[in-house]
Amino acid sequence: MVDIQKTLDTLFGKLQKEVATKVPNFAAFFYFMIAIGALIGIMVMQHYPGQALMAVLIPALAGAIAYYNRAYATAIFLLIIVIIFMM
């Protein structure tokens, strides 16, 4: 587990340097992700109104866990990327 954490720290250090030099691109990507989340929220509300609360709570809880656990955040991020490419 310690090796994974060191590897993630190195990876995030490189990512941080890259993002810091390209803040405008990062901000645009961030707002784009918010827009995608809003569209998904609209689709959930239209097709599954009973699941609307879960559509809000699950990402919020996952975000809180990811804030405190970087390995979890990385694993979930990779899982989401794989799911997106499988669609």
N, C-alpha and C positions, 0 to 999 in steps of 0.2 A: 504494500500500500504506500510505503514511503517513496519507493521508486516511481510509482505512478504520480504521486504528488510533485516530486521534483521535475519529472518530465512535463507535467501540466504547467508548473511554474515557469519553466523555460519557454514552453510554447506560448503561454500568455504574456510573458515578457516580450517576446518577439512581436506578438500581435499588438501589444500596447504601443510599442515603438512605431509600428506601421500605422496604427490608427491615429496616433498623435500627430503624425505628419499629414494625415489625410482626414482631418476632422470634418470638413464639409461633406465628403463622401460618406462618412459614418453617420452624420446627421441625416442625410438624405435616405440612407438605408434604414435608419431607425424610424423615420416617418413613413416610409414605404411599408415597413412591417406593421406599424400601427394601422395603416389603411387596410392591409390584408386582414388583420384581426377584426376590424370593424365590419368588413364584408362577410367574414365567417360568422360574426355575431348576428348580422342581419339575416343570413341564410338559416341559422339555427332558430331564430325567432319566428321566421315564416313557416318553416317545415316542422319544427319540434318545439312548440311554445312551452310544453311542460318541462323541457330540459334546459330552459334558458338560465336558471339559477346555477346549474352545474356548469354551463358553458362559461360562466363568470368566475365561479369559485375554484374550479380545478386549475385553470392557469394561474390564478392568484396564489393558491397553495403551492403549486409547483415552483412558482417564482420565489416564494419565501424560503422553500427548501433549498433551491438553487443558490440563493443569496448566501446561505451558510455552508453549503457543501459544493465545492468546485467540481469534484469528480462526478457528482450527480448531474450537475448542470451540463458538463461536457457530454456525458452519456445520453442525456435526454436530447441535447442539441443534435448529436449524431443520429439518434433514432428518428428525429423529425426530418432531418435531411434525407435519410434513406426512404422514409415514407413518402416524402414529396417526389423523389425521383422514381418511385415505384408507380405513382399515379400516372 
